Amino acid sequence: MVLLSDIENPAITNHNRLPTRAYSIPDTNILLNGSWKFYYAPSPTVAPTIETPVDGEWKDIVVPGHWQLQGYGGRPQYTNIIYPFPVDPPYVPSENPTGVYERIFTVPTSWPKGSQIRIRFDGVDSAYHVVLNCKEIGFSKGSRNSSEYDVTDVVKLEEENVLRVYVYQWSDGSYIEDQDQWWLSGIFRDVTLLAFNPAGHIEDFSVVTEVSGGSANVHLTVTTSRLGSPGSLKVEVGNADAAHGAAVEVDPSEPTCKLTIPIANAKPWTAETPNLYNLTIDLSNAKTGQIHKISQKIGLREVKLINGNITVNGKAIRFRGVNRHDHHPLLGRAVPLDFIKRDLLLMKTHNINAVRCSHYPNDPRFYAMCDELGLWVIDETDLECHGFYDVIARAEGIPEGMDYEKRKVLVFSRAANFTSNNPEWEAAYLDRVRQMVLRDRNHPSIIIWSLGNESFYGCNHAAMYGLVKKLDPTRLVHYEGDIEAKTTDMFSMMYPSVRTLEDFAAKYGDNFEKPLILCEYAHAMGNGPGSLKEYLETFRRFRILQGGFIWEWANHGLKKVNADNGSEFYGYGGDFDEYPHDGTFVMDGLCFSDHTPTPGLIELKKAYEPVLVALKDGKLEITNVYDFVGFEHLEASFSVSKYSTSDVWKGCVIASGSLDIPVVSAGGTVLVPVPAFNFAEGAGEVWLTITFSLKESTNWADAGFETAWAQFQIVNTPSTAAITAQPFLSIVSVTETPGFLIVTSPSYTFQFNKRIARISSWTFDGTDLLTPQSNLLTFWRAPIDNDNPVDKPYWQSYGLDHLLNRVRSVETSRTDGVLTIATVTDIAPPILGWKFIAEVTYILTTPDVLKIKTKLTPKSHAPNMLPKDLPRIGWEFSIAKDVAADGEGVVSWFGKGPGESYPDKCDAARIGIFEMPIKDLDIMYEVPQENGNRNGTRWAYIRSPGRHGLAVSASAEFGFKVSNKIAGLEAARHPYEVLPSEDWILRVDYAQHGLGTQACGPGVLEPYRLKMSETGWEFEVELKVI
């Protein structure tokens, strides 16, 4: 066999591969998935020859799958940008792992004699030779594209056949398959044996639809093959309402025929109305009758640029999208079909209307599911060569901290010269986009073809654009690397700031030829993304901005087991001892690695809601954000809840019912009166909640499923009741020494350590409430992924992670039966010359109440010594085991919930009273970091059965968290490494810095930054025994 000349020559894309056709599997097929024999060789030169029989050195392997995930040949290796091999295109290392697969099969005797037999591969990474019965059949590259081979002359019809596949980990194709994912090898999609009727068959077909008003035309091009005599082609397009047909005679000498079928009373396809028609193509002849029948669901829709906008059926659309990689936590890119569908259903239930296939064509059945569920799709060429950036940038010493636009000027054109702007690679580029278009072009969900990802820009992209427009002029073309949109139909950006979008829109105004989409934005790594609302508001303000695609759908962690303790976790770059790698950057999704939602996905659902509600001038302003449909499929309801402070905090619904909404067309707005209700006077808050739910079940959610909601505070009456109690000092005894202040009664003990100005203990009625040295003002948080690039090193440079305390004074006073402890403490970092002066006053008015007043004033010895912003400001209290019950205690709170919330990630949190076990408050991200904060809290109760607990409130809304894992987060690389502390910490935050998306994108927006205040801050916290 020819080996190196095939895998190191970009001009060679295949041998004997049949022309790509639209995906369709005939009824006469055998799926060859399952157990195969496997031989792993470290190099092609030591792999078994095609004549070498299977012996004891061969093992079993499952197809589809990756050999690295089944215990063979090296390790999974993750890189985001860099190449994991020496860069010298088109050459690859001689140490090129090679997997040799073998499968024995027999051709069913029920298949007609004389059938054309083919073998089909839907995904093999990265290049491979196919051998059947010791004869070389073919060769192909393009890992995520499909290939078919005619094996009719080699296959044995009444004997066993031996299929052998030589798969090479590296090839010249690896240079242009440098996507942000694991490098995994093998046959990872279906292998199928196909048979086509000896009398002929339908080789290919393409569907083009035109939509105008209430009618449509279906233009069909059908290519037949191997017809021995004239045939008849019958085509039918129908749905539950009607069927429309056409017929034509087929001459064997002219195998391609064209038909047009008019559709009256057409029901167009959109992502909001995924109406599908059944297309059947029936080929027959007079002698044998039916020869071949193809059935395909099609949609009637038309994609155009109109007035500078991407339109479908004449209407502009806006993408509320995500980027999706193929990933399974156990199987890598060998993703089962039901797992794929679970992803798509989860997208639909979270208001996502579009998916970008990043960065390669998906399983061919993926698109049919998008057709049925209703999702706009950008289908993307299997093409990325981002690693050439590092080849140039590292050699030139160009720092990552340099402005991205400047780095692009210095690097991109030179990096493009390796492959993208190199004519020697044109055949490889064209082959990849050709295969994608010809395989997938009959799916209505696909409205845009993409020329790849992060491959700079060059002559080969221009050639790809020309080819795509020749093969399919009915769709638009995207490529972000074409910055000036020379050979694309839209501008595209990655990770711009809101300000950048505003500037772009202002530059073009309302007179533009092409729109802008964000192919990647709001990098969803770890605890984030922040400020989704601001992006969506900006999209809606400018017609030129047609939405975008969040990066990305799911973490790519691969499940591992810790050898020391048996703990399961999800591994990322470096966890498999591979080199080089890009660490945690593969953990950047809206879903965890098991594809369950992170808090980020919950926030995204809120941001992507198709209904907006505002309270204006005493009326509800309701806006329809759909692109096509009204609210006919939704029902609205309301509830009014009062949260009272008359005794203990409690909530009750005081009114509820359905909400009548007038007809609102897509993009329209209507005013609706606020529902009438009565409520009793008294302290508390009254909140109106509006919900929109499905009237009827769909193929993605049941009737009653909530798609949108809004909340408004109607009344806020503060409590004015005065607390009357027996003077505190008359019922307790106070002992004061140089080191301690001790307050006791028969059922009460409070100790204060004057040397460190902290509470030593607090006991009430036999219940320990706080532990020694229990309260501490803190300013640090375990850095989130978005802190790491800029904010974390900045904060560390000001010593915010190593603050020390110096007690300046502690004074006690007893006035009107109230005990007061006033302290002054300097909180400052080593080395530097700035500090906080913390004036903290503890006030004891009754045995069950402790008030803590805090005044913080920053000071420095010279100008510009103070940090510009802070991670957080708050108290940490070490609560006793009697209260926490080792996490089995319960916390209830009034505020935002039930999930975590932060200043710029809180829109999905509702106002209400919530309750859950203390241990469930943590959100254990797969890369440990700050988590679990609840913003907007009015009060929180922490208690365990049969014991007293603590209620916490403050002078203003606050954030809180209860955990025994705060201290262990920063040092841990995985959840199992987060060592719980003995103490459970109640954290009460006055303020916290936002989250942003700076792991890859803009930092925290100005309104959400916790800025240093020269005048300082004042706030009050109250702890009460319950």
N, C-alpha and C positions, 0 to 999 in steps of 0.2 A: 504494500500500500504506500501511496505517496503521503507523507506526513508533514514534514516541516514546510515544504513548498506550498501546502494548502493553508496551514495555520499561521503563516507569517507573510501573507500576501494579500493586501486589501483589495486587489483587483479580482481575486477569486472569492466570490460570495457563496458559490455552491457548485456541485457537480450533480447533474441529472435530476435536480429538483424540479418537479412539475410547476408550471406557472400557478401563481397564487390564485385561488378562487374564493368566492363568497362562502362563508362557513355553512356547510350543510352535510350532515352525515346520513348516508343511505341506510335503509332498514337492514340491508345485508352488511353487518359489521360485527366485529368482535373486539371488545376492549381488552388490550393486552396488559393492563395494569395488574399489579399483584407482586408475587414473589419471583424475582429473577436471580440467576446466578451472577456473582460479581467477583471481579479480580481487580485489586488495587495495585497500580504500578506507580512508582515515584517519577517515572519518565516514560514517554511514548516508546523510547528506544528499548526498554526492558519489558514492555507489555507483551502478552502472548500474541503470536502471529494468528492470522485468520484460520490457519489449519490446526492450531494447537487445541486439543480437546480439553474439556473441563476436567479437572482432577481435584484432589483433596485440598489444594490451596485456594480453591474458589469457595466463596461464602455466599450466604443469602442476603439479598437486599430488597427493599420494598420500592416499587415504582408506582406512582410518582414519589419522589423524595430526593434528598441531598445526601451524598455519601458522608459528608462531615458530621451530619446529625444522626448517622446510624453507626458511628464508631469506626469509620474508615478514613484514612488519609488526611492527616492534618487536622486543622481546627477551623471553626467558623472565624471569620476575620471581618471586623467592621472598620471601614473608613468612610468618611464623609466626602473628602476631596482627594486626598493623596492616593497615588498608586501604590499598591503593596508589592511592586516589583520594579526593577531598574527600568528607567524610562528611555527607551531607544526604539521608537516605533519604526517598523512594524514588528520588531523582534521581541520575543518573550524568553524567559529563562529556560535553559535545558532541563532544569529540575521542574518539569511541568507535570504535576500529578495527572494521571490518566486512569479513568475508571472504565473497565471493560464489562459490559452487561451482556448476558445471554438469556434468551427465552426460547423455549420450544413450543411450537403451536402446530395445529393442523387446520386445514381449510375445511369448513363444514361441507359435508356431501350434499346438503340441501341447496347449496349455491349453484346457480346454473353453470353448466359446462361452457367454457369459453369466456367467462366473465373477466373483465379487467380487474386485477387485484392490485391494491395499493397499500402501502404502509404510511401512516400519518403520525407525525410527532408535533405536539402543540407547544413544547417548551423543553429545550435542552441547553444547559449552560456548561461551556461557552461555545464550543465547536465540536463537531462529531462526524465520524464516518459510520456508514451503515453497511453491514455485511449480511447477506442471506445465503445460507447453504454454501459458505466459503467463497462467495463471489461478492466483490465490492459493488454495492448498489448506488451509493451516492454520498454526498458530503454537504454540510451546511453550516453557516454561521448565523448569528442573530438570535440570541438566547431566547427572547420572548416572542419570537415569530414562529408561525406554523410552517411545516414542510411536509410535502407528500412525495412519495416515490412510486413509480410503476414497477412492480415486481412480477408482472404476469409471466415473463419468460423465464423466471428463475424459481418461482414457487412450485412446490410439489403438491399436487392435488389429492393424492391418496396416501401420502406418507407424512412423517413428521418433518417439520421445517425448523432449522436452527437460525434464529435471528441474533446477530451479535452487533453491538453498538460500542464504538470506541469514542469515549467522551474526554475532551481535553480541558483542564481547568483554565489554561491560558491560551489565547490566540491573539492575532492582531485585533480581533473584535473586542478584546478586553479593554483596549485603549479607548474605545467609544461606548463602553458599558460601565463607566465609572460613576454610577449613581450612588446616592447617599443611602447605603444599605449594606447588609452582610454580603461578603463574597462567599457564595455557596454553589457547589457544583453538582451536576448530575442531570438525570431525566426527571424533571420536576412537574411536568404536566402529562396529560393522557397520551398513551400510545394506542393507536387503533388500526385494525386490519379492515380494509374496505373492499367491497366488491361491487362492480358496476355491470349492468346487464350486457350480455354479448351483442344484443341487437342495437345498442347505443345508449346514451345517457345524456342528461343535462349536465354539461361541464361547468357552466357558470351562469350567473344572472345578476343583473343590477336593476335597482328600483330607484326611480326619480319621481318625485311628486311635486305638483304645482297646486297651490291653493288660492282661490279667488272667490271672495264672498262666501256663498253657501255651497259652492261646487269645488271639485278638484279633478285633476287628471293624474293618472298613474301611468308613467312611461316605463315600459319594461323592455330590457334588452336581454335576450336569452341566447346563449351559445350552446349548441349541442355538439356531441362528439361521437365518432365511430358509427354513425348511422349507415346501415347497409342498404336501406331502401327509403323512399320518401316517408315522412312521418307527419303526424298531426300534433300540433301544440295547442292545448286548451288552457286558458288562464282564467281564474276567477278571483275576484276581490270582493269580500263580503263581511258583514257583521250581523248582529242580531236583527237589524232592520231590513236589510236587503243584500242581494248579491248582484255583482256586475261582472260580466265576462266578455271574453274575446277568444277567437281561434284563428290559427294561421297554419298553412301547410309548410312543411320544412323540407327543403331540397338538400340532400346530403352534400351537394357541392357548394352550398351556401349555408354553412352551419349557424350563422348568426342572424337572428330575426328580431324585429322591433315591433312592439304593440303599444297602443295607447288606450287606456280604459277610462272613460269619463265616469265620475262619481257624483251623482246628484245628492242633495241634502247631506253633504259631507260633514263628518265629525272630525275636525282637525286634531292632530296630536300636539300637545304641549306637555311640559313637565307638570303642569297643574291639572291638565285634562288628558291623561295618557290613553286616549282612545285608539284602539288597535283594530286593524282589519286583518282577516285571514286571507293570505295570498296562497293559492295553490297553482302550481304549474304542472301540467299533466302531459307527458310525452307518450305517444302511442303510434302504432302502425297497423295497417290492415291485417297483417299476417299474425302477429302475436298479441295484439291488444296493447294494454298499458305496458310501457317499457320502464318508465321512471317517473316518480312523482315527488315533488318538493313542496313542503308546506312551510310557510314563514309568516310570522306576524309583522305587519308593516304599519307605519303611521303616516298620515297625510300631513305634511308640514313643509314649509319653505323657508329657507334661511337666506337673508340678504343684509347688506349694509344699506340702510335708508336714512338719509339726513344725518349721516355720520354715526349712526347707532347700529349695533347688532340687533337684528329683528328676526322674529319667528312669526310667520303668517302676518307680516306687516306691522307687528307691534314690538317695540323695544322691550328688552328683558334686562333683568339685573341679577347677577349671580350671587347667591348666598351659598358659597361652595366650600369644599374641602379638597385637599390633596390626599390621595390614598395610594399607599404602597401595598403590594402583595405581602402579607405577613401572617404567620401563625406561630404561636409561642413554642410549639414543639416541632412543627414541620417546615418552618422557614417559608419559602415561596411556594411550596407544594400545598396550596390552600384548598381545603375541601369546599365543594360548591355550597354546602349548607352554611359554612362559616362565612363565605362571601355574602350570601344572602342576608345573614344576620347583620353584617356590617351595613348593608344597604337599608334594611329595615330600621336600624338604629339611626341612620342618617335622616330618613324620612320623619321619624318621630321626634327629631330634634330640629325640625324646620330647615334642614339643608335641602337645597334644590339643585345642586350641581356638584359634580365630582370630576376632578382632573386625574387622569390615569398617570400618576407620577411614578416613574418616568419611562413608561414602556406600555405596549399593548397588554391588556389583561387577558385572562382566560376568555376564549371566544364566547362563552355562555354568559359572561358577566353583562354584556351589552343587552341581551334579551331581557334580563332582569331589570335593567335600567329602563328599557322600553316599557315594561309592564308597570313598574312602580311609579315612573315619572321622575326622571332626573336628567338634567342637561349634562352632557358628557364632552369633555375635551379628551380626545384620544391622542396619545403622545407617542412619537417615534422612539424606538429603543436606541437612544443616542444621548450620551453625555461624556464629555472629556474634560471635566473640571480640573482634573489633576495636573494638567499642563500649566495651570496658574501657579502652583507651588514650584514647579520646575524653574520658572522665570523669577518669581518673587523671592524665593529663597536665595537664588544665586545672586540677585541684585541687592539683597538685604532690605527689601521693601517691608516695612513693619505692618502688622495687622492693624495697629492703631491708627494708621494713616487714613484719611478720608477715603471712603470707598470709591467715589467718583474719580479721585486722583489716581488711585490704584488701577482702576480700569484703563485710564489713559496710558499708564506706564506699562501695563502687562497684557491687556486683552488682545491687541492686534498681533503681538509677537506670539502669544500662546496659540492663536488661531492658525498660525503657519504650520503647526505640527500636522494637523489633519483637516480642520474645517476649511482652511483657505489653501489646501494642498490638492491640486487636481488628481494626484495619484489615489486619493481616497474617495473620489466622486462616486465610483461604482458602489462602494460600501454604503455611503450615505443614501444614494438613490434606492438601493435594494431594500433597505430597512423601511423607508417611507412607502415604497411601492407595496410591499407585503402588507403593511398595516391597512392602507387604503383599500386594497382589493379584497382583503378578508372581511373588513368590518363595515363596508360602505352602505349596507342595506338597513342599518339600524337608525330609526328616527331620533333616538336619544343623542346620538353623536352629531353635534352641530358645528364642531370646530376640530380641525386637524392641527396638531402641534408638531413642529419640526425638531423636537427634542428639548433638552434642558441644559443650560449652563455649558454650552459648547462654543462660546464666543461667537464670532460671525465671520463667514467667509463665502467664497464662491460656491462651495458645495451646498450651502443653505439656499442660495439663490437658485441653484439647479433643482433642489428639492421643491421649492415653491413652484417653479415652472412645471415640474412633473405632476405635482398634486393638482394644480389647476387644469392640467390636461386630462388626468384620470377622473377628477371629480370637481367640476366647476360649480357645483351646487352648495358647497360648504365654504366656510371661512377658514383662514390659516392663521395660526398663532406661532410666535417664537419670541421669547423675551430677549434673547441675545441680539436681536435686530433692533437696536436701540432707537434708530430713526424710522423704524417701520417701513423700510424700503421694499421688502418682499414679504410683508405680512399684512393682514387686514385690520390690525389693531395695534395700538401701543400696549406694552406690557411692562410691569415693574415688579420687583421683589422688595418687600419690607420697607416701603417708603413711610415717612412720618405723615401724620395728618396734614401738617403744614406743607409738605411737599405736594400732596394731592391738591390742596387749595391753590398753590402756586401754578401747578400744571393746568388746572381748570381755568384760572384767571388768564393764563397765557393764550388759551384758545377761545375763551368765551363760549358763545353759542354757535359759532361758525367754524365747524371742523368737519374733516372728511373721515376721520377714524377715531374710535373711542379708545379709552384706556381701561384695561382690566388689571387687577393684581393677581398674577398667577401664584404668588405666595405672599402671605402677610400674616401678622399676628402670630408669630412663632409660639407654639403652644407647649413650651418645654417646662416641665415641672409645675410649680405653683404659678399659674397664669392661664391664658394671657390676660393682660390688663387693657382697659380702654377700648373694648370692642364697640361699645356704644358710640364712641366718637367717630370711629371709622364708618359705621353704618349711617350716622347722621350726615357725614360728609358725602357719602355716596348719593344720598337722597337729595342733597342740595344742588348737585351738578349733573346735568344730563350726560356729559361726556364720560362720567365715571360709572361704569357698568358692573361694579361689584368686584368680587375676588374670591380667592380660594385660601382658606386657612392652611398653614403648614403646622402640623399635618394630622392625619386621622388618628393614628395609633402609635404608641411606643413599639419599638421592634425588639423588645427584650426576648431572649431565648431562655427557657426554663432550665435551671440548674439546681443541683442539690449540694449544700455545703457538706463537705466530707467529714468535718469535725462534729457537727451536731445534727445533721440530717435535715436542716432547714431548707425549704425550697425558696428560691428567689429567681429573679429574671436578670440574666447576665447581659452586659453591654461590652463595648470595646475594651479589651484588656482582660476580661474575665476568663478568657480561654487561653491566656498566656501567648496571645498572638502579637506579632510585631511586623509593621507598625500598626497603629490603630488610632481612632479618634474618640476614644473614651465614651462619655455619656451622651454625646450629641445624637445618638440614635434613640434616645428616650425623650421624644419631643412631640408627643401626640395628645390629642383630645381624649383618647382612650388609654387605659392601662394596657400592658402587654397581653392580657387575656381578652382584650377588646370589650371591657366593661367601662362605663363612662367615668372620667375624672370630673372633678368640679368644673374644670374648664369647659367641658361639653355641656354641662347644665347651664353655664353662663352663656354659651354660644346659642343655645336654644332660645334663650330670652332675647338676645341681640338680633336673632334672625326671625323673630316673630313676624307673621304676615299681617298682623293687626296692631295698629298703634292707637293708644288712648291717652288723651290729655284732658285735664280739668281746666276749663277756661270760662270765666265769667259765670260760674254756677252751672255750666253745662258740660256734658261729656263730648269732646271732639274725637270722633272715631275715624281713623284713616285706613283705607284698604291698601295694603302694600303688595298685594298680589299683582302679577303682570297681566292676567287674563280673566280671572274669575271674580265674581262678586262674593257675597257672604251667604248665598243660598244654601251652601253645604254646612254652614255653621249655626249653632244656637248659642245665644248669650244669656248669661245669668249674673245675678249680683248677690252679694251678702254684705251686711253691715255688722261689724263687730265692735263691741265696746270692751275696753280693757280698763278695769276700775281699780282705784287705790283706796276704796272706802274702808277696807279691812286689810286683807292680804290681796296681793295682785291676783286678779282672775279675769277671765275673758268669757264673753257670751255673745252669741249671734242674736241681734235684736231685730233684724229684718232680712229677708231673702226672697228671691223670686226670679222669674225670667225677665229678660230685658228685650223689649221689642226694638229692632233695628230696621230702619227703612232700607230700601234697595240702595246699595253702594257699589258702583262699578269699580273695576280695577283702577287704582290710583286716585279714587275719589275720597271725599271727606264729607261727613255728616255730623250735625249737632243733635244730641239726644239729651233730654232732661235728666238730671240726677234723680234716681228713684226716691220717692218720698218715704220717710221713716220717722218714728218718734223715739226719743230716748230720755231716760230719767236724768235729771240734773245730778251733778256730782263730779268729783275729780276723776280724771282718766282721759283716755284717748279713744276716739271713734274713727274707725277705718272702713272705707268702702272698697270692696274687692269686686272687680269685673272679670269674668272668665268667658272664653270662647272655646267651644268644644264641637266635635264632629256630630252632626245629626245622625248620620248613618255609618255603618262599618265600611271600611275600604279594604283594599288588599294589603295595607300596611298598618292599620290601626282599627280598633273597635269603636263603635258608636260611643260617644261620651268622652273620647280621648281629648284632653286639653291641648290646644295649640297655642293659645295666647292668654295673657292675663295682665291686669293692671291694678294698682292699689293707690288710694288717695286718703290722706288724713283729713277728716272732716271737722273734727273737734279735738282740741287739746286743752284741757282744763287742769292746771297744776293744783296739787293738794295744798290747802291753806290751813289744815287742821293743826293745832298746836299740841305738842306732846306734853302730857301732864304726868309727872312721876314723882315719887318720893325722892327728895334730894339724895343724890348718889352717895355723898360722903357720910350721910347719917346711917347708912346700912352696911358700910364696909370699914375695914381697918386698913390703914396705910402705913407701911414701914419703908423707910428710905435709908439707904446706906450709901457710901461713896460709889459703889458699883451698881447697885440695883434699886429699883422701885418695885415694891411688892404690895399688891392690893388684894385683900382676901375678905371673904364672908363665908358662912357655912356652906354655901353651894357655888362659890365663885373664887377663882384665882386668876390674877393678871400679873405677870412679871415683865419688867422692862429692864433691859441691860443698858445702863447709862454709858458704859465705856464704848460701846459700838453703836449706840443710839438705835437699837432695834428691839422688837418684842422678843422676849424669851419664851413665853408660853401664855396660853389663854385657855382656861378650863371653866366649863359651865355645867353645873348639875351632873358632875361625874363624866362628862364628855370632854376629851381633849380636842380643842378646836385648831390651834396653831402649835407648831413645834418650835424648838429653840432656834433663835436667829432667823425668824421666819419671814421677815419682810425686808425687801431690798428694792430700791429704785434701780431700774435697769433700762438700757438704751440699745442693746444689741438684739439681733435676731439671727437664728441659724440661716446663713445666706441661701436664698433661692437661686435657681439657675440664672434668672434674669439679673440678680445682683452681681454675679461672679465677674463678668467682663469689666465693669466700670465702677459700680457703686461699692462693692465689697473692698477692692483695693483702696478706693478713695477713703472709705470709712476707717479702714485699718491704718491708713497713713495719719489719721487724726487720733489713733489710739482708742477708738470707740469699742473695740473688742477687749480692751484690757484696762478698764477704768478702776480706779482705787478710791477708797473713802478715807477722809480725815475728819473726825468729829471735832468740831470747834467749840460747841457748847451744848449743854443739856440743862434746861431749867424747868422746874415744876411749880405749879401754882394751884391753889384751892380757893375757888371763888363761887359763892352762891351754890354750894353743894356740888360743883363740877370740878373734876380733876383734869388739869391740863399739863401736858408734857411738851415743851417747845424745844426743838433741836435745830442746830445749824451744822451742816456737813458740807465739806468740799468734796466733789466727785470729779476726779481728774485722771488723765492718762499719764503714764511715765514718759519721761524725756521732754514732753512738750510743755508749753506755757499757757494753757487755757484750762478752764474748769467750769463746772456748774456749781453754784452755791444753792444748796438745797435747804430751804427753811421748811421743816416738817413739824406740824403740831398735831399731837394726839389728844383727843378730847373724849373723856369718859363721862357720860351723863347718866347712864343707867348700866347695870351689870351686863345687860345683853346687847349694848350698842357701843361701837367704837368708831369714832370719826377721825379721819386722817386728812388734814389740810396740807397741801403741798404747794410751795412756791419755788420755782426753779428760775435762777438768773444766771445766764452765761457771762463769763468774764475772761478776759485775756490780757496779757502783758503788753501786747502790741497789736496794731491793726492787722486784719486779715489772718489772724491766728485761729479763728473759729471755723469749724466745718460749716459748709453752706447748707447741708441737710443731714438728717439723722435716720437711722433704721427704724427706731420706735422710741416712745416714752411711756413708761408704765411701771406699776408695782408688781412684784412677784411675792406671793405669800405661800409659805410651806404649810399646807393643811395637814392636820393629823390623820392618822389611819382610821380613827373613829369616824371621821367625816367622809373620807374617800372610800373606805371599805375596800382598799386595794383595787380600785377601779370598778367595783361592783356597785358603788353608790350611784345616785342618780343626780343629774343636773337638769334643772328646768330654768327657762329664761324667757323674758319678754324682750323682743327685739327682732333682728333679722335672722332668718334661719330657713330650713333646718341645717343647711350645709354651711361650709365656711364662707367667709366674706372678708373682703379687703377694700380699701378706699376706691380702687378702680376695677374691682371684680366683685360687685355686690348687687347688680341689677336682678340676678336670679333669686336673690334672697327675699322672702316675704316677711312682712311684719306680722308677728303672732306670738303665741306662747307655745314653746316647744319643750320637749323632754326626751332625754335619752340617757343610757348608762354613761358614766364618766369615761369609761374605757373606749367608747365609740366616738368620742369627740375628735380624736386624732385622725388625720388623713395621711396615711403612710405612703408617701410617694415612693416610687421605685428607686429613685435617687433621693435619700433623706434630705429634708430641708424644712424651713419654716412652714407651718401648716396649722389648720384647725381654728384659726381666729374667727370669732363671731362679732361682726361690727354692729353698730347701732343698738347696742344693748341698753335697756333701761334698768333691769335688775336681773340677777341670776341667783338661784337657790341651789345649794349643794348639800346633799344629805344622804344618809344611809338608814336602812330600816331600824327602828327602835332606838335611834340615837339622835341627839341634837345635830343640827347642821348650821350652815352659814348662808346668810343672804348678803349679797353685795349690790350696792347701788353707788351712784356717783352724781356729781353736780351737773353732769352733761352725759349724753350718750357715750358709751365706751365700748371698747373691744375686750373680749375675755377669751380665755383658753384654760383648760384644766388638763394636765398631763403629767406623767412621770417620765417622759422621754424628751423633755426640752433640752436638757443638758447634753444628751447623747447624740443629738441630730448632726451636729456639724462635723464630728470626726468620723461618722459612719459613711460607708460607701453603698451599703445595701440595708434594707430594713432589718434583717436579722442581726446586724451589727449595732443597732441602736439599743444600747444597754439601759434598761429602766433603772431609775434611781429609787432609793428607798422612800423618798418623800414625793408626794403629789403636789405639784405646783399650781396654784391659782394665779393666773396672770391677768391683771386688770390694766388695760392700756388706755392712756389718755389719747394717744394718736399713734399711727403707724404709717410708714412710707408705703406708697403704692407698689405695684408689681411690675407694670410695663411689659416689654417684650425684648429686652436688650440682650438676651442670650443670642439673638440674631435679629436685630431690628432696633427700633427706637426705644429710648429709655422711658422712664415714667413721665407722663405729662405734668406740666407745671401745677395744675390744680391739685394733683395727688401727691406731690412731693412734700415730705415732712421737713419744711424749711426751718433753719435756725432763726430764732427770734431774739433780737438784741434785748428786748424788754422782758423776755422769758415767758413763763406760763404759770397759771394758777389753776388748780383743780382740787376737788374733794372726793374722797372715797369713804363710803360708810359700810362697815361690816356689822351685821346683826345676827344674833343667835335665833334660830328657828327650831 
